[in-house]
Amino acid sequence: MIDEKNNYQTVYINIDDSGKLVESENVAIYAGLVFTSKKEKDKFITQYRSIVKSIQCKYCKKESSNCKDKNSCPELKHNILKPKHNRQLMNYIKKYSILCCIINNNKVYTNIKDNTASRGRFLDYALKLLIKETMKGLIKEKRINPNLPVKLVINIDEQTTKTNGYYNLKDSILEELKYGIFNYNYGYLNKPIINSDLEVNICYQKSDKSYLIQASDLIAGTVRKLFLNNMKNTIEFSKRTSFINYRIFLP
């Protein structure tokens, strides 16, 4: 949607992770939500917050009669939710656009998983490709116009950043989307997909303060569980994750 006052389109991408890119784990997931207007984003937050407020006291250690401040209730992380509450929140989330990167750790070289810098660069690469795939999808669906200016706001969980580290993520996204990258190994240019001005803002947020990051955490955790439960049945996994709008598999 075009901001008529500033004559640009704003895209909000929100991402969290579940699982780590390490030798001891089978899969690492990056997932979240994408919105193409502030109105759409704010509508999601309002309703999602309402659902959270209606169930979060069930996870509080305080007696409900003694709880005067719902803001003191625990954050509803995917790993503490009961199945019925997970379904309730996910059923609402599925009404919006979901993006997801699935990294099969067993196919990633050990030297990448064991080295902090190499792991960070790989995760930069994964996030960049996921964001590009999402933007391509939005263009294909005519939700954004690649010939008009775009402001891309990317919200990432602060704790995810501390754990994994990111290397020049903003610059690499800008280069991939607006300028294209020449592949010297194969001698061709990965063409840019945005033909006008592109502004990239990356914001690192505390999950307990952001319902968008909390929802992204729930998506990532749900997809990771589905992957682990269906590692030997890719068709079943694909069926159970059909709610994902934009996805990539790596490596």
Summary of the structure (lengths in Angstrom):
residues: 251
radius of gyration: 18.8
end to end distance: 33.2
largest distance: 67.9
contacts: 764
relative contact order: 0.22
helix: 47%
strand: 23%
